[in-house]
Amino acid sequence: MTAVRADDTGDNAAGRPTITPLGPFTGEEKWVRGHIPGSLDSDLGGAYGNFVQSACLADSDGFRLRVTF
């Protein structure tokens, strides 16, 4: 999977709103590997870190993450 650039606003989530498979994809896969620009990865990692802090999660605290597309 790779993030698809929609316009020239840069490598942020708004500029890459969709993903596309790089090879055959049936939808029955248990997992896929994705490639995203480093700056987008950094932005999302920062948002995740902010979530962990605001929710006061400790190392062993469980939570669910749902990714939809």
C-alpha positions in Angstrom: 0.0 0.0 0.0 1.1 3.5 -0.6 -0.4 6.9 0.2 -1.6 8.7 -2.9 -1.0 12.4 -3.4 -4.2 14.3 -4.2 -2.6 17.7 -4.8 0.5 19.7 -4.2 -0.2 20.8 -0.6 2.7 18.6 0.7 3.3 15.4 2.4 0.5 15.7 5.0 -2.6 13.7 5.6 -4.8 16.2 3.7 -2.5 16.0 0.7 -2.6 12.2 0.7 -6.1 11.2 1.6 -6.2 7.8 0.0 -4.1 4.6 -0.3 -3.6 2.2 -3.2 -2.2 -1.3 -3.4 1.2 -1.7 -5.0 0.4 -5.3 -6.1 -2.4 -7.8 -6.1 -4.9 -7.3 -3.3 -8.0 -9.4 -2.6 -9.2 -7.8 0.6 -8.9 -11.2 2.5 -5.3 -10.5 3.6 -4.7 -10.7 7.4 -2.2 -7.8 7.1 -0.5 -5.5 4.6 2.7 -3.5 4.6 2.4 0.2 3.7 4.7 2.9 2.6 4.1 6.6 3.6 6.3 9.7 3.4 8.5 10.3 6.4 6.9 13.6 7.2 3.5 12.1 7.3 4.7 9.3 9.5 6.3 11.8 11.8 3.0 13.8 12.0 1.0 10.7 12.8 3.5 9.5 15.4 3.3 12.9 17.1 -0.5 12.6 17.1 -0.2 9.1 18.6 2.1 10.4 21.3 -0.3 13.2 22.2 -3.1 10.7 22.5 -1.1 8.5 24.8 -0.3 11.5 27.0 -3.8 12.9 27.0 -5.4 9.5 27.8 -2.7 9.0 30.6 -1.9 5.5 29.2 0.9 3.5 31.0 3.1 0.9 29.3 0.8 -2.0 30.1 -2.6 -0.2 29.4 -4.5 -1.7 26.6 -6.6 0.2 24.0 -8.1 -0.5 20.6 -7.1 1.2 17.4 -9.3 1.0 14.3 -7.9 2.1 11.0 -10.5 2.5 8.3 -10.3 3.3 4.6 
